[in-house]
């Protein structure tokens, strides 16, 4: 089955391809979609549905979207759905070094550094069928970046499962226990 990955994030696309090996995953560009989608939902699940349905309608192909983010206990679950634009006032959207610096600043002197990543995935089919799943992975926020792999908040996220930061882990290690890996594995079961 050919599925469009409804994401402009090259790292997410790579992870989706690895986790859903066996399916033909094409990028938005390969499917001829080049629009910007506004994430107007208040939950990861809503945003994933909006992105999947928009790209499915535009391309006529089944479309898979992920919406994900980091939820920090001491910040009442922030940045959550705003993870990509956490430091928006100081840095452009998606400028992840700025987001990481801002997170460290907000947690300066904080003892409770517990956090989790959440991911919702939605797969929209042209006949209107929608398959959804969610995944979560727990850990804590380091006081400085560690590792070079991954993207986003990975260098600051010490994984409970791995005992190292997501940026120190190899791709298969991260995908084996990540929020996205778990959400996509649950979706694969439903497929
Ligand atoms: P989205 O594209 O709106 O889903 O934005 C998700 C944002 O959450 C990303 O830009 C990252 O900042 C963060 N994020 C989501 N998943 C991960 C991950 O696996 N590692 C690190 N950061 C992530």
Boltz pocket constraint, residues with backbone or C-beta under 6 A from the ligand:
constraints:
  - pocket:
      binder: B
      contacts: [[A, 9], [A, 39], [A, 66], [A, 67], [A, 68], [A, 69], [A, 70], [A, 80], [A, 81], [A, 83], [A, 84], [A, 94], [A, 96], [A, 99], [A, 117], [A, 118], [A, 150], [A, 151], [A, 152], [A, 153], [A, 154], [A, 166], [A, 178], [A, 180]]
      max_distance: 6.0
